[in-house]
């Protein structure tokens, strides 16, 4: 017997030397033969394992040179397109902007920079309007809250001392509520009395139990003068687990005392800074720490009151909330505390009765405050951004306004979401519209811009109308000469300014007419009126007829005088080179009609003439070059067109609110929307392109029962494939001969397993406990 040499490590080191001595000796030839047999065995079994895999992972070779990886993909594309002989060289863009060069890369860097610069200027202007409106929207609320915080005077109702509590009724959207409370904190910081006030901000994350709430309040109370992190850091992780189990209990005070004693060295320095406050031996949620701190530092810092702001009281447990109210009331006689609760409730009194018990309600002196309505604020923002007479912006497409209104009405009225939508609309427009530079300058001396104007759908319709009117000479000039189309664009730009000025003035007129009628049930928002005017639905609408009927009933001479004053103040007759002559005639007619014997009939005749304006009888979609002067949020072809406005879609709404299920189903059912490009489209139109095998399996999946036998599923999938078409794509070789049934079954089975795994990944298929069955997750019973 011979002993093997070499060191042992790990588990091998546990093997005794006796086992080595007892093992038989093996020659080198025998060892090599055994190793070869093992390799052959594992190789065979490895091939079988690979055949049964449902998916595979491809690891790219990262050792290849950068030049090879960069040049490989274009060569593959060229070979697929049949352009292997031509070499394309791509130059690195020099515009240094997030935008891409459009016109298939023919757009110059200068124009890309110009387009990006216009986007930044336009959005910066709109963003300033948004911030100004948001800063001023709740000023009255913030002023009233500041009065409550700084100049609260208790009313002597009884001898019982009460805790002053402010109930702030916010919106139903939590994101908006947090923004309002942040604005209130900024308002407090800008108030001179803030120097004498201690402000504490907590939320539901800090109030999962009373200990955590008190710990956060204590931390914020003294963190400016001493770091409470030394007290809480080591204890908080253990205390949080403890608090979740023993909510409202005393906890393991002995452990807290031991931990605080361990940190006593670090607290000696803190005691000097906090006028000798002793933390040793106290738990970190002992509110006496705040009492001692206030006694020692209030006079020195000239503090007169402390306000605790609970930003989302709806998300806090009722039990914790009542405990917090009782505890703060107990200390409010020693410390001048104010408690502000942010509520997401339509009725404050109902919320108080449902969440505060009888004892807590007797301990508080409550005051109600209410923020502005989000719906009204949203429409104010839209009016300021898009319907301002003094500084008109780019017009919105009627379909886009419909989508925005439907989402804003039917969602949770989020202001932040509305602002994100508006910014996305501008980004999409300037990112994908190379002609947007024509908003501020003339047509460049570049043939690509002229050709782009000729390819616009509105210009094609214009040419069709000219052909129908048999103006062949003008059509020939527009299609062959550049100067006529430049002149046409200048004329159209002026007409668009006049159209924009006219619809803004019409909206103002209709708004003022609405105020004459006391009945507010049929009144519409300004943005709703914009949608009606631009889609040519106002003039003959029931809404306008109701206004005329109301004028006949409630009109007085004083109303006409007010109407004239408001139109002079809010409307604009001239903007740059556009002049609204119809508005001037309306004002002159109103001055004459106020002295008429029959006021209502006189005003009705004046308004009827005003609404006969040809611009009001034309939808914005029918205007020439409207693609340049309007934003549509990115067009998406919907086939068939939706019957209801609620089903309208565009790129903006799909990015903000993607419909994942319908997108998956449409893509799997009809892949041409994603794969309709030269890589999969054959030049020979008679040749039918082969769709991905996943779409074939999905079609079989839709027709299958809820519980699917895997073998039957595979057989149906295999029969749905066109074998001859697959043979034209996969050329025969020594390894693959699709005429052989064995090779055909291996190929189709590999596709089947891979596609089943993908359907399971997206959630369309589920595995059953039995190994030979699958279950449909959707399309059940269809």
RODRENMI-789497 format. One record per residue (C-alpha): x, y, z; residue in one letter. Coordinates in steps of 0.02 Angstrom, whole numbers, padded with zeros to 5 digits. Layout:
% RODRENMI-789497
PT     east    north       up   residu
PT        X        Y        Z        A
...
//
This chain:
% RODRENMI-789497
PT     east    north       up   residu
PT    00000    00000    00000        X
PT    00067    00173   -00043        X
PT    00018    00337    00036        X
PT   -00031    00486   -00072        X
PT    00066    00645   -00047        X
PT   -00001    00822   -00045        X
PT   -00094    00936    00075        X
PT   -00277    00921    00115        X
PT   -00399    01064    00140        X
PT   -00583    01087    00178        X
PT   -00685    00929    00200        X
PT   -00543    00821    00134        X
PT   -00441    00867    00288        X
PT   -00567    00774    00395        X
PT   -00523    00609    00311        X
PT   -00409    00504    00420        X
PT   -00242    00440    00365        X
PT   -00304    00263    00390        X
PT   -00427    00283    00247        X
PT   -00284    00333    00133        X
PT   -00184    00183    00182        X
PT   -00328    00065    00151        X
PT   -00370    00133   -00023        X
PT   -00303    00028   -00167        X
PT   -00163    00094   -00275        X
PT   -00207    00144   -00454        X
PT   -00083    00160   -00598        X
PT   -00072    00315   -00708        X
PT   -00144    00225   -00860        X
PT   -00294    00165   -00761        X
PT   -00324    00341   -00692        X
PT   -00320    00419   -00866        X
PT   -00440    00287   -00934        X
PT   -00559    00316   -00789        X
PT   -00554    00504   -00816        X
PT   -00591    00482   -01001        X
PT   -00740    00371   -00962        X
PT   -00803    00500   -00837        X
PT   -00787    00641   -00964        X
PT   -00878    00539   -01093        X
PT   -01017    00498   -00968        X
PT   -01043    00677   -00909        X
PT   -01032    00743   -01087        X
PT   -01171    00626   -01143        X
PT   -01280    00670   -00995        X
PT   -01242    00855   -01020        X
PT   -01308    00846   -01199        X
PT   -01467    00765   -01137        X
PT   -01488    00902   -01005        X
PT   -01468    01036   -01137        X
PT   -01601    00955   -01244        X
PT   -01725    00966   -01100        X
PT   -01690    01147   -01053        X
PT   -01835    01269   -01069        X
PT   -01721    01419   -01097        X
PT   -01538    01459   -01128        X
PT   -01421    01599   -01081        X
PT   -01298    01672   -01205        X
PT   -01142    01752   -01133        X
PT   -01057    01869   -01259        X
PT   -00870    01857   -01281        X
PT   -00806    02018   -01202        X
PT   -00626    01987   -01255        X
PT   -00660    02039   -01433        X
PT   -00591    02203   -01495        X
PT   -00700    02357   -01494        X
PT   -00679    02384   -01680        X
PT   -00747    02212   -01718        X
PT   -00901    02234   -01607        X
PT   -00938    02404   -01682        X
PT   -00924    02349   -01863        X
PT   -01013    02182   -01845        X
PT   -01193    02241   -01826        X
PT   -01194    02360   -01977        X
PT   -01121    02220   -02084        X
PT   -01260    02102   -02028        X
PT   -01392    02233   -02068        X
PT   -01314    02266   -02238        X
PT   -01308    02082   -02278        X
PT   -01491    02061   -02230        X
PT   -01540    02211   -02336        X
PT   -01434    02155   -02481        X
PT   -01316    02303   -02466        X
PT   -01159    02208   -02426        X
PT   -01057    02298   -02559        X
PT   -01092    02475   -02498        X
PT   -01003    02539   -02344        X
PT   -01083    02668   -02234        X
PT   -00981    02778   -02121        X
PT   -01067    02862   -01974        X
PT   -00998    03022   -01905        X
PT   -01014    03062   -01721        X
PT   -01139    03203   -01690        X
PT   -01068    03368   -01632        X
PT   -01227    03452   -01570        X
PT   -01207    03381   -01393        X
PT   -01393    03376   -01356        X
PT   -01510    03235   -01304        X
PT   -01600    03255   -01470        X
PT   -01563    03149   -01623        X
PT   -01533    03213   -01798        X
PT   -01696    03185   -01892        X
PT   -01731    03172   -02079        X
PT   -01640    03003   -02073        X
PT   -01486    03090   -02004        X
PT   -01486    03231   -02133        X
PT   -01531    03365   -02006        X
PT   -01380    03474   -01972        X
PT   -01304    03491   -01799        X
PT   -01346    03676   -01799        X
PT   -01531    03642   -01824        X
PT   -01532    03505   -01692        X
PT   -01456    03628   -01569        X
PT   -01585    03758   -01621        X
PT   -01727    03636   -01594        X
PT   -01662    03589   -01422        X
PT   -01637    03772   -01377        X
PT   -01816    03815   -01424        X
PT   -01878    03670   -01317        X
PT   -01780    03731   -01166        X
PT   -01840    03910   -01185        X
PT   -02022    03861   -01209        X
PT   -02025    03738   -01065        X
PT   -01931    03856   -00949        X
PT   -02062    03988   -00981        X
PT   -02202    03865   -00946        X
PT   -02114    03799   -00791        X
PT   -02102    03974   -00718        X
PT   -02290    03994   -00740        X
PT   -02320    03827   -00655        X
PT   -02209    03867   -00506        X
PT   -02285    04040   -00488        X
PT   -02461    03969   -00486        X
PT   -02418    03829   -00365        X
PT   -02332    03951   -00247        X
PT   -02482    04066   -00243        X
PT   -02621    03937   -00244        X
PT   -02631    03905   -00055        X
PT   -02571    04071    00013        X
PT   -02734    04100    00106        X
PT   -02720    03927    00187        X
PT   -02539    03956    00237        X
PT   -02581    04128    00309        X
PT   -02721    04056    00416        X
PT   -02610    03913    00476        X
PT   -02472    04037    00520        X
PT   -02597    04138    00622        X
PT   -02646    03978    00711        X
PT   -02465    03932    00748        X
PT   -02397    04102    00801        X
PT   -02546    04195    00870        X
PT   -02659    04061    00944        X
PT   -02761    04124    01089        X
PT   -02866    03995    01183        X
PT   -03049    04032    01207        X
PT   -03102    04018    01389        X
PT   -03236    03885    01372        X
PT   -03203    03799    01536        X
PT   -03069    03775    01666        X
PT   -03002    03621    01573        X
PT   -02840    03651    01479        X
PT   -02850    03593    01296        X
PT   -02722    03553    01162        X
PT   -02739    03666    01007        X
PT   -02757    03555    00853        X
PT   -02773    03614    00673        X
PT   -02862    03496    00553        X
PT   -02805    03533    00374        X
PT   -02924    03461    00244        X
PT   -02815    03414    00095        X
PT   -02852    03327   -00069        X
PT   -02874    03141   -00100        X
PT   -02704    03128   -00184        X
PT   -02562    03092   -00063        X
PT   -02426    03160   -00178        X
PT   -02515    03328   -00188        X
PT   -02539    03329    00000        X
PT   -02354    03305    00032        X
PT   -02315    03447   -00088        X
PT   -02438    03562    00003        X
PT   -02361    03522    00172        X
PT   -02186    03553    00102        X
PT   -02244    03721    00037        X
PT   -02315    03760    00209        X
PT   -02147    03723    00289        X
PT   -02063    03839    00165        X
PT   -02192    03972    00207        X
PT   -02155    03951    00393        X
PT   -01968    03968    00364        X
PT   -01998    04133    00274        X
PT   -02100    04201    00420        X
PT   -02005    04311    00546        X
PT   -02087    04223    00695        X
PT   -02003    04059    00645        X
PT   -01852    04109    00749        X
PT   -01956    04087    00905        X
PT   -02041    03924    00850        X
PT   -01987    03744    00852        X
PT   -02059    03649    00701        X
PT   -02071    03459    00704        X
PT   -02124    03361    00548        X
PT   -02177    03179    00563        X
PT   -02274    03060    00451        X
PT   -02348    02886    00452        X
PT   -02177    02806    00426        X
PT   -02123    02873    00595        X
PT   -02286    02829    00682        X
PT   -02308    02643    00663        X
PT   -02321    02642    00853        X
PT   -02315    02772    00993        X
PT   -02133    02736    01039        X
PT   -02072    02768    00862        X
PT   -02174    02929    00852        X
PT   -02105    02996    01016        X
PT   -01929    02944    00968        X
PT   -01940    03046    00807        X
PT   -02015    03197    00896        X
PT   -01879    03195    01029        X
PT   -01744    03177    00896        X
PT   -01805    03328    00798        X
PT   -01831    03430    00957        X
PT   -01651    03425    01014        X
PT   -01555    03379    00856        X
PT   -01498    03559    00824        X
PT   -01417    03573    00996        X
PT   -01361    03394    01025        X
PT   -01353    03244    00913        X
PT   -01479    03118    00974        X
PT   -01407    02993    00851        X
PT   -01293    02929    00988        X
PT   -01448    02886    01089        X
PT   -01552    02809    00952        X
PT   -01435    02728    00827        X
PT   -01388    02575    00929        X
PT   -01560    02553    01006        X
PT   -01678    02589    00864        X
PT   -01653    02427    00768        X
PT   -01687    02322    00921        X
PT   -01825    02434    00987        X
PT   -01923    02434    00823        X
PT   -01938    02245    00825        X
PT   -01985    02255    01008        X
PT   -02114    02391    00978        X
PT   -02201    02294    00840        X
PT   -02229    02151    00960        X
PT   -02276    02255    01113        X
PT   -02363    02407    01042        X
PT   -02411    02529    01177        X
PT   -02319    02429    01311        X
PT   -02171    02478    01414        X
PT   -02048    02368    01320        X
PT   -01886    02304    01389        X
PT   -01836    02458    01488        X
PT   -01691    02370    01572        X
PT   -01607    02338    01404        X
PT   -01631    02519    01356        X
PT   -01554    02576    01520        X
PT   -01405    02462    01496        X
PT   -01378    02525    01319        X
PT   -01392    02705    01376        X
PT   -01268    02671    01516        X
PT   -01149    02600    01386        X
PT   -01159    02765    01292        X
PT   -01140    02873    01447        X
PT   -00966    02929    01397        X
PT   -01028    03008    01237        X
PT   -01173    03091    01326        X
PT   -01063    03185    01447        X
PT   -01015    03306    01309        X
PT   -01196    03321    01253        X
PT   -01249    03368    01429        X
PT   -01134    03520    01426        X
PT   -01213    03583    01266        X
PT   -01391    03553    01329        X
PT   -01378    03645    01492        X
PT   -01346    03490    01594        X
PT   -01486    03379    01528        X
PT   -01459    03201    01590        X
PT   -01494    03064    01462        X
PT   -01415    02926    01563        X
PT   -01541    02798    01622        X
PT   -01681    02857    01507        X
PT   -01762    02768    01363        X
PT   -01753    02862    01199        X
PT   -01942    02885    01190        X
PT   -01959    02967    01362        X
PT   -02047    03132    01326        X
PT   -01977    03205    01488        X
PT   -01819    03234    01384        X
PT   -01916    03363    01285        X
PT   -01985    03441    01444        X
PT   -01812    03458    01520        X
PT   -01741    03523    01356        X
PT   -01878    03654    01341        X
PT   -01853    03711    01521        X
PT   -01666    03728    01495        X
PT   -01665    03805    01320        X
PT   -01829    03897    01290        X
PT   -01780    04060    01374        X
PT   -01604    04054    01306        X
PT   -01664    04030    01127        X
PT   -01817    04143    01151        X
PT   -01935    04002    01099        X
PT   -02119    04042    01122        X
PT   -02206    03890    01046        X
PT   -02179    03721    00964        X
PT   -02282    03650    00820        X
PT   -02292    03466    00775        X
PT   -02352    03431    00596        X
PT   -02419    03257    00559        X
PT   -02424    03261    00369        X
PT   -02535    03109    00334        X
PT   -02645    03075    00485        X
PT   -02758    02960    00383        X
PT   -02618    02832    00370        X
PT   -02585    02826    00558        X
PT   -02668    02698    00670        X
PT   -02813    02766    00773        X
PT   -02738    02690    00929        X
PT   -02571    02777    00902        X
PT   -02657    02941    00858        X
PT   -02761    02942    01018        X
PT   -02608    02899    01122        X
PT   -02511    03041    01041        X
PT   -02651    03167    01073        X
PT   -02665    03118    01257        X
PT   -02478    03127    01284        X
PT   -02456    03295    01197        X
PT   -02602    03363    01297        X
PT   -02517    03309    01458        X
PT   -02361    03410    01413        X
PT   -02450    03557    01330        X
PT   -02470    03645    01499        X
PT   -02280    03646    01518        X
PT   -02235    03668    01333        X
PT   -02341    03781    01217        X
PT   -02377    03646    01088        X
PT   -02479    03657    00927        X
PT   -02529    03501    00831        X
PT   -02571    03508    00644        X
PT   -02649    03355    00562        X
PT   -02653    03336    00372        X
PT   -02813    03246    00321        X
PT   -02866    03166    00157        X
PT   -03051    03173    00193        X
PT   -03202    03258    00117        X
PT   -03279    03292    00288        X
PT   -03169    03341    00434        X
PT   -03304    03318    00567        X
PT   -03341    03141    00508        X
PT   -03157    03097    00513        X
PT   -03139    03164    00691        X
PT   -03289    03065    00752        X
PT   -03227    02905    00669        X
PT   -03044    02915    00723        X
PT   -03034    03008    00889        X
PT   -03116    02933    01043        X
PT   -03222    03031    01166        X
PT   -03078    03064    01284        X
PT   -02966    03134    01147        X
PT   -03103    03246    01080        X
PT   -03126    03326    01251        X
PT   -02940    03362    01264        X
PT   -02920    03461    01102        X
PT   -02967    03634    01042        X
PT   -02994    03601    00858        X
PT   -02987    03719    00708        X
PT   -03031    03675    00529        X
PT   -02930    03728    00376        X
PT   -02958    03683    00194        X
PT   -02841    03683    00044        X
PT   -02889    03725   -00134        X
PT   -02973    03594   -00241        X
PT   -02854    03500   -00355        X
PT   -02978    03499   -00499        X
PT   -02991    03689   -00498        X
PT   -02803    03705   -00480        X
PT   -02774    03589   -00628        X
PT   -02886    03691   -00742        X
PT   -02805    03852   -00684        X
PT   -02636    03781   -00735        X
PT   -02702    03729   -00906        X
PT   -02779    03901   -00933        X
PT   -02618    03991   -00885        X
PT   -02510    03880   -00996        X
PT   -02613    03865   -01154        X
PT   -02755    03991   -01152        X
PT   -02669    04153   -01108        X
PT   -02712    04298   -01225        X
PT   -02558    04399   -01183        X
PT   -02433    04262   -01229        X
PT   -02510    04124   -01336        X
PT   -02422    03957   -01332        X
PT   -02417    03814   -01456        X
PT   -02593    03750   -01485        X
PT   -02650    03579   -01427        X
PT   -02733    03453   -01540        X
PT   -02917    03420   -01496        X
PT   -02885    03235   -01476        X
PT   -02743    03272   -01355        X
PT   -02853    03387   -01252        X
PT   -02986    03251   -01245        X
PT   -02858    03126   -01180        X
PT   -02794    03249   -01049        X
PT   -02969    03293   -00990        X
PT   -03023    03111   -00978        X
PT   -02870    03064   -00877        X
PT   -02882    03215   -00762        X
PT   -03067    03189   -00729        X
PT   -03060    03000   -00708        X
PT   -02896    02986   -00612        X
PT   -02856    03049   -00438        X
PT   -02834    03229   -00501        X
PT   -02648    03228   -00470        X
PT   -02566    03396   -00506        X
PT   -02394    03317   -00515        X
PT   -02455    03192   -00644        X
PT   -02533    03332   -00745        X
PT   -02369    03430   -00745        X
PT   -02275    03273   -00799        X
PT   -02398    03249   -00943        X
PT   -02376    03429   -01001        X
PT   -02187    03415   -00999        X
PT   -02195    03250   -01092        X
PT   -02304    03331   -01226        X
PT   -02173    03465   -01258        X
PT   -02032    03337   -01257        X
PT   -02119    03226   -01384        X
PT   -02159    03372   -01498        X
PT   -01985    03447   -01505        X
PT   -01899    03278   -01505        X
PT   -01988    03205   -01656        X
PT   -02038    03360   -01755        X
PT   -01890    03430   -01856        X
PT   -02002    03570   -01924        X
PT   -02024    03642   -01749        X
PT   -01883    03766   -01785        X
PT   -02003    03852   -01905        X
PT   -02097    03918   -01755        X
PT   -01967    04054   -01729        X
PT   -01876    04071   -01896        X
PT   -01898    04061   -02083        X
PT   -01877    03904   -02187        X
PT   -01691    03863   -02199        X
PT   -01604    03854   -02366        X
PT   -01608    03666   -02364        X
PT   -01707    03560   -02485        X
PT   -01747    03432   -02350        X
PT   -01862    03556   -02260        X
PT   -01959    03596   -02418        X
PT   -01982    03411   -02453        X
PT   -02038    03385   -02272        X
PT   -02172    03519   -02294        X
PT   -02233    03432   -02451        X
PT   -02245    03266   -02361        X
PT   -02359    03331   -02222        X
PT   -02535    03255   -02229        X
PT   -02617    03427   -02220        X
PT   -02518    03486   -02372        X
PT   -02569    03330   -02469        X
PT   -02751    03366   -02430        X
PT   -02723    03546   -02486        X
PT   -02655    03484   -02653        X
PT   -02803    03365   -02673        X
PT   -02922    03511   -02648        X
PT   -02829    03613   -02778        X
PT   -02838    03468   -02900        X
PT   -03024    03451   -02865        X
PT   -03044    03638   -02900        X
PT   -02943    03613   -03061        X
PT   -02805    03735   -03015        X
PT   -02672    03634   -03105        X
PT   -02548    03775   -03130        X
PT   -02541    03816   -02944        X
PT   -02524    03632   -02902        X
PT   -02379    03616   -03022        X
PT   -02292    03767   -02943        X
PT   -02313    03701   -02766        X
PT   -02243    03531   -02813        X
PT   -02097    03588   -02921        X
PT   -02048    03762   -02859        X
PT   -01985    03807   -02686        X
PT   -02032    03992   -02679        X
PT   -02221    03965   -02691        X
PT   -02219    03843   -02545        X
PT   -02114    03965   -02442        X
PT   -02240    04103   -02474        X
PT   -02382    03983   -02434        X
PT   -02302    03940   -02268        X
PT   -02283    04125   -02222        X
PT   -02466    04155   -02261        X
PT   -02519    04001   -02162        X
PT   -02417    04054   -02011        X
PT   -02508    04221   -02007        X
PT   -02675    04133   -02026        X
PT   -02633    04019   -01880        X
PT   -02595    04169   -01770        X
PT   -02763    04242   -01816        X
PT   -02848    04075   -01783        X
PT   -02764    04061   -01613        X
PT   -02810    04240   -01567        X
PT   -02990    04211   -01624        X
PT   -03021    04052   -01524        X
PT   -02947    04129   -01366        X
PT   -03062    04278   -01383        X
PT   -03212    04167   -01418        X
PT   -03176    04067   -01260        X
PT   -03170    04229   -01160        X
PT   -03336    04286   -01235        X
PT   -03422    04121   -01194        X
PT   -03351    04123   -01017        X
PT   -03423    04295   -00984        X
PT   -03591    04244   -01058        X
PT   -03596    04096   -00938        X
PT   -03583    04213   -00789        X
PT   -03742    04304   -00839        X
PT   -03845    04147   -00809        X
PT   -03871    04100   -00625        X
PT   -03889    03915   -00665        X
PT   -03716    03837   -00648        X
PT   -03766    03658   -00689        X
PT   -03717    03668   -00872        X
PT   -03564    03780   -00856        X
PT   -03402    03720   -00931        X
PT   -03221    03748   -00888        X
PT   -03114    03856   -01001        X
PT   -03013    03707   -01060        X
PT   -03174    03614   -01103        X
PT   -03225    03763   -01210        X
PT   -03057    03756   -01299        X
PT   -03089    03575   -01341        X
PT   -03260    03618   -01412        X
PT   -03197    03765   -01517        X
PT   -03045    03678   -01594        X
PT   -03146    03523   -01640        X
PT   -03285    03627   -01721        X
PT   -03416    03570   -01594        X
PT   -03463    03736   -01513        X
PT   -03567    03834   -01639        X
PT   -03705    03705   -01661        X
PT   -03694    03630   -01487        X
PT   -03832    03611   -01359        X
PT   -03721    03704   -01236        X
PT   -03721    03865   -01340        X
PT   -03910    03854   -01367        X
PT   -03934    03843   -01178        X
PT   -03832    04002   -01159        X
PT   -03943    04094   -01282        X
PT   -04098    04035   -01190        X
PT   -04026    04092   -01024        X
PT   -03985    04263   -01094        X
PT   -04167    04287   -01145        X
PT   -04221    04255   -00965        X
PT   -04091    04340   -00855        X
PT   -04009    04477   -00960        X
PT   -04005    04656   -00893        X
PT   -03922    04818   -00948        X
PT   -03798    04802   -00807        X
PT   -03745    04631   -00875        X
PT   -03706    04706   -01045        X
PT   -03602    04843   -00966        X
PT   -03505    04714   -00865        X
PT   -03483    04609   -01022        X
PT   -03410    04757   -01117        X
PT   -03291    04798   -00973        X
PT   -03230    04618   -00956        X
PT   -03204    04598   -01143        X
PT   -03100    04757   -01148        X
PT   -02996    04692   -01003        X
PT   -02973    04509   -01051        X
PT   -02972    04503   -01241        X
PT   -02840    04554   -01368        X
PT   -02883    04621   -01540        X
PT   -02706    04627   -01612        X
PT   -02564    04505   -01586        X
PT   -02408    04534   -01692        X
PT   -02471    04536   -01874        X
PT   -02642    04458   -01835        X
PT   -02798    04562   -01802        X
PT   -02967    04497   -01741        X
PT   -03090    04607   -01836        X
PT   -03239    04504   -01780        X
PT   -03204    04548   -01598        X
PT   -03196    04733   -01638        X
PT   -03365    04723   -01724        X
PT   -03436    04630   -01574        X
PT   -03381    04765   -01452        X
PT   -03452    04903   -01562        X
PT   -03618    04810   -01578        X
PT   -03628    04783   -01390        X
PT   -03609    04971   -01361        X
PT   -03755    05002   -01478        X
PT   -03865    04861   -01409        X
PT   -03857    04915   -01226        X
PT   -03975    05058   -01268        X
PT   -04094    04949   -01370        X
PT   -04274    04928   -01316        X
PT   -04267    04737   -01323        X
PT   -04102    04690   -01243        X
PT   -04110    04500   -01262        X
PT   -04158    04496   -01446        X
PT   -04030    04630   -01487        X
PT   -03890    04537   -01398        X
PT   -03940    04371   -01477        X
PT   -03929    04446   -01652        X
PT   -03759    04520   -01611        X
PT   -03694    04354   -01546        X
PT   -03765    04257   -01694        X
PT   -03667    04368   -01813        X
PT   -03510    04347   -01707        X
PT   -03520    04157   -01709        X
PT   -03537    04154   -01898        X
PT   -03349    04178   -01908        X
PT   -03279    04055   -02037        X
PT   -03133    04011   -01923        X
PT   -03254    03941   -01794        X
PT   -03330    03823   -01923        X
PT   -03165    03737   -01961        X
PT   -03079    03607   -01855        X
PT   -02896    03634   -01818        X
PT   -02858    03464   -01896        X
PT   -02916    03529   -02065        X
PT   -02799    03678   -02068        X
PT   -02645    03683   -02176        X
PT   -02480    03643   -02089        X
PT   -02567    03611   -01923        X
PT   -02437    03476   -01886        X
PT   -02309    03614   -01856        X
PT   -02415    03732   -01751        X
PT   -02502    03604   -01641        X
PT   -02445    03469   -01521        X
PT   -02532    03300   -01526        X
PT   -02434    03203   -01395        X
PT   -02367    03079   -01524        X
PT   -02484    02993   -01644        X
PT   -02528    02809   -01632        X
PT   -02628    02723   -01768        X
PT   -02779    02638   -01691        X
PT   -02861    02509   -01803        X
PT   -03008    02511   -01802        X
PT   -03032    02690   -01739        X
PT   -03109    02694   -01564        X
PT   -03294    02730   -01551        X
PT   -03284    02819   -01383        X
PT   -03172    02963   -01329        X
PT   -03120    02867   -01173        X
PT   -03025    02746   -01286        X
PT   -02919    02878   -01374        X
PT   -02733    02844   -01362        X
PT   -02572    02931   -01406        X
PT   -02389    02911   -01364        X
PT   -02400    03025   -01213        X
PT   -02539    02930   -01125        X
PT   -02457    02762   -01166        X
PT   -02297    02820   -01083        X
PT   -02384    02891   -00931        X
PT   -02509    02748   -00914        X
PT   -02451    02597   -01014        X
PT   -02582    02465   -01045        X
PT   -02469    02314   -01027        X
PT   -02596    02176   -01053        X
PT   -02671    02245   -01213        X
PT   -02497    02286   -01279        X
PT   -02439    02108   -01250        X
PT   -02595    02034   -01327        X
PT   -02589    02147   -01480        X
PT   -02405    02114   -01506        X
PT   -02425    01927   -01492        X
PT   -02580    01924   -01600        X
PT   -02511    02038   -01737        X
PT   -02324    02064   -01738        X
PT   -02321    02172   -01895        X
PT   -02338    02331   -01791        X
PT   -02167    02294   -01715        X
PT   -02081    02195   -01853        X
PT   -02142    02289   -02006        X
PT   -01969    02343   -02061        X
PT   -01842    02294   -02196        X
PT   -01762    02165   -02082        X
PT   -01916    02054   -02087        X
PT   -02003    02118   -02242        X
PT   -01952    02033   -02403        X
PT   -01929    02134   -02562        X
PT   -02034    02007   -02652        X
PT   -02213    02053   -02607        X
PT   -02276    01883   -02661        X
PT   -02170    01796   -02531        X
PT   -02260    01781   -02363        X
PT   -02145    01828   -02217        X
PT   -02129    01704   -02076        X
PT   -02191    01770   -01909        X
PT   -02105    01725   -01745        X
PT   -02151    01556   -01678        X
PT   -02211    01637   -01516        X
PT   -02356    01718   -01609        X
PT   -02402    01549   -01682        X
PT   -02406    01472   -01509        X
PT   -02512    01617   -01444        X
PT   -02642    01585   -01579        X
PT   -02650    01403   -01527        X
PT   -02657    01460   -01346        X
PT   -02812    01567   -01376        X
PT   -02907    01419   -01447        X
PT   -02852    01297   -01312        X
PT   -02957    01250   -01159        X
PT   -02918    01312   -00983        X
PT   -02819    01156   -00938        X
PT   -02701    01112   -01079        X
PT   -02617    00945   -01103        X
PT   -02435    00982   -01144        X
PT   -02420    00848   -01278        X
PT   -02580    00902   -01365        X
PT   -02521    01081   -01353        X
PT   -02357    01035   -01436        X
PT   -02440    00936   -01575        X
PT   -02560    01079   -01615        X
PT   -02415    01202   -01617        X
PT   -02311    01091   -01732        X
PT   -02454    01072   -01854        X
PT   -02483    01261   -01859        X
PT   -02307    01291   -01927        X
PT   -02273    01295   -02114        X
PT   -02137    01165   -02137        X
PT   -02095    01215   -02314        X
PT   -02074    01397   -02266        X
PT   -01959    01350   -02122        X
PT   -01854    01245   -02242        X
PT   -01827    01397   -02354        X
PT   -01757    01494   -02205        X
PT   -01655    01357   -02122        X
PT   -01543    01283   -02255        X
PT   -01510    01096   -02251        X
PT   -01342    01038   -02185        X
PT   -01261    00884   -02114        X
PT   -01330    00923   -01940        X
PT   -01503    00985   -01989        X
PT   -01610    00901   -02120        X
PT   -01791    00954   -02095        X
PT   -01851    00821   -02216        X
PT   -01812    00698   -02078        X
PT   -01952    00686   -01952        X
PT   -01833    00669   -01806        X
PT   -01744    00834   -01845        X
PT   -01909    00924   -01876        X
PT   -01978    00866   -01708        X
PT   -01820    00917   -01616        X
PT   -01827    01092   -01691        X
PT   -02013    01119   -01659        X
PT   -02001    01048   -01483        X
PT   -01858    01167   -01442        X
PT   -01964    01313   -01505        X
PT   -02113    01248   -01407        X
PT   -02021    01238   -01241        X
PT   -01942    01409   -01264        X
PT   -02109    01491   -01308        X
PT   -02199    01408   -01163        X
PT   -02069    01477   -01045        X
PT   -02094    01652   -01117        X
PT   -02283    01640   -01097        X
PT   -02257    01587   -00916        X
PT   -02139    01733   -00889        X
PT   -02267    01862   -00947        X
PT   -02404    01777   -00846        X
PT   -02511    01699   -00982        X
PT   -02476    01519   -00931        X
PT   -02464    01432   -00762        X
PT   -02394    01263   -00719        X
PT   -02513    01138   -00642        X
PT   -02465    01023   -00498        X
PT   -02475    00882   -00623        X
PT   -02323    00888   -00734        X
PT   -02414    00853   -00896        X
PT   -02539    00998   -00889        X
PT   -02533    01187   -00905        X
PT   -02668    01314   -00856        X
PT   -02719    01472   -00948        X
PT   -02707    01631   -00846        X
PT   -02812    01736   -00968        X
PT   -02931    01702   -01112        X
PT   -03026    01578   -01005        X
PT   -03188    01515   -01080        X
PT   -03158    01604   -01247        X
//
